[in-house]
Amino acid sequence: MNATVQESQKLLTEAIQKQMLILGPEITLLKARSITGLNISDDGTVTSIVGNVGEIITHFLEQFRELSSPLVKKTMQPLFNIASATAPATIPVPATISQPIPNQNKV
Amino acid sequence: MLLIISIIAIGATIIFGTVAILYSLREEKAVKQLVENELAQKQRLFEITMMKEIQDRIGYSLEIEKVVDVIIGSLEALLQYSVISAVFFRKEQLQIKTHVKEPVNRQYLDTIRQKLLQAYATIENVAAPTIPDGNISGVALDDLHHTVPGTWFQVPIIVNDRTVGIISVSAIKPHGITEAEMTTLYKIASQTSDALTRLENILTVEKGKLMAMIGSLADGLFMLDVNGQLTVINNAAKDFLGIPIDNPSTIDLLSALPNTYDFSNKIQRAINHKRVIEEKEVTIGEKIFQIFITPVFDVSITTEKKVIGVSVLLHDITLEKSVAKMKEDFTNVMVHELRSPLTAIRASSEMLIAPPGPLTEEEIKKIIGMIAQQARKMLDEVALILDAAKLEAGLFTIQKIPSDLKQLINERAQIFQAPAHEKFVNLIVDIDPSIPKFNFDPIHVGQVVNNLISNSLKFTSSGGSVKVTAKPAIGSVVVSVADTGAGIPKEKQHLLFTKFTQLSGAGTGSVGTGLGLYIVKGVVEAHGGTVSLESEEGRGTTISFSLPIEGAKPAVEQHPSLIPQNKQPKMVN
């Protein structure tokens, strides 16, 4: 298990246990367990992560955003960092091609 | 043959059976789909209905309690719950409200409350607050049953990153609430959070605009809520009341209000009678105010007028009162000024019509002379009023002609020598001989000189002096009339050249008509000159005016610096 997965597992466990306190265990576990690749025990501990960690975290955040977007923003900040760090690189935007300035004297 | 028939029969039976099973499964699936659709429709309908009701109820208010009330009142239509409880902010205090639908015991409610407060503490990252039970409605508690909820979930309502409320829904039965039902409530809460955030942002912007508007008012304004707490006060009100603090408290305001005016009683009357109370004249410090105490109504309630506070407007009428007094005094003076010559004219003419005895030619001439003199006096007064009216209307004109200012001042001063002598006032004239002849209106400038000397004499007591000086300056002549009179108080000096200002000479008992200096200023300014005043109470007053030198003709001892260079003659106004 590499450091990122281990760290993600820890952060996800913390996030799930926090949401269990805020939202209640039933809805939290229902939403968290609906994510493929995430195995969670009844106390909210993430026992294993199978698959792309970044995608799983993104999916996790989406699930809880559906319940309360401001709550996710307020309570899951550490997961945002991992999600953005592990997200696939964006296609680089081509540099703006400067257009030739039309000849002002041209009629 | 029988075997073949049997096989066909069995085959047909299998085929029909399979088809029947397939149809049956399809029908079952269709029914299930229908039920699911119906449920989804029902939940969507509930969602829309509840959002509409929330919006109707909250209107322009940010009271989260109203949202909680709507949800508590409507949730029964969505799901089967036992207890619904909510923690929310009311007047910046955390409150709790509970509705019990199925009998539970005290411990059940305590558990729910603890979970709510723990949720609040977790979101806000603070220590769990301690608050009492609050309002509990619904069925009676039953201490014999149900100590823990079988299923529960909590829905936070967050506005602009602040947790303003959390709703807890629980059921005695384990798994008594489905995921779809929970999700519906989360959607409602989420939309409510968005709506409240938008509303709060709009209200913040609007409040900012309103505060800027109130702040820029020249009138003083402050607002109090129904409990008498100060909610808003603008800078003008703070200035009027002499409150030096940026954010004054209610106590600061109350201690700044004058004891002579019963504000508390008037405010209470405005609230109780729901009408504006107007006070025409209230003196606060050295100023006079018109005060309007207006009840402020809750606009979100349309059925009845609910007062939520009062606004108090302080309109400074000190200047209006002072002008009104000036006008009144002016009328009195003018009546007096015109009545005296009229009385003299009447008495003289009656003497001519019905003399008590035969009159000599000399006596008749004297009486006619008196009538003519009094008529001139009246005409002078009327001319003064007309000039003032023309000045005000911007129709005042002067006629500039080549004139001798030195001669004019000497002549006018000569007229006042006799009255000065009678009053034991030393009238001194000091004119620079190098002042050239130049273009000005001798009649109106003569009026100016007359007025200034006359005023100075009026306000100078016996033994004092009045000195008239005329000196050249660059491109102009400066004439000053200085006296050793009573002087003018600093606070009245700015009113001196305004219309209807009457000076009351300290100890001299003299009054003026109030138009003289107004006309002095008008005449001098019409020439393109300026008037200035230096005065100290008890030491005397100097009024100076300048006249630009136009069309100068060298005097006998002409000073070269006096002749303006490249000066074009001005058009007659």
Interface residues (C-beta under 8 A of the other chain):
Chain A: K18 L21 I22 L23 G24 E26 I27 L30 E66 L67 S68 S69 P70 L71 K73 K74 T75
Chain B: K115 Q118 A119 T122 I123 T151 W152 F153 Q154 V155 P156 I158 D161 T163 I166 H175 I177 E179 M182 T183 Y186 A189 S190 S193 T197
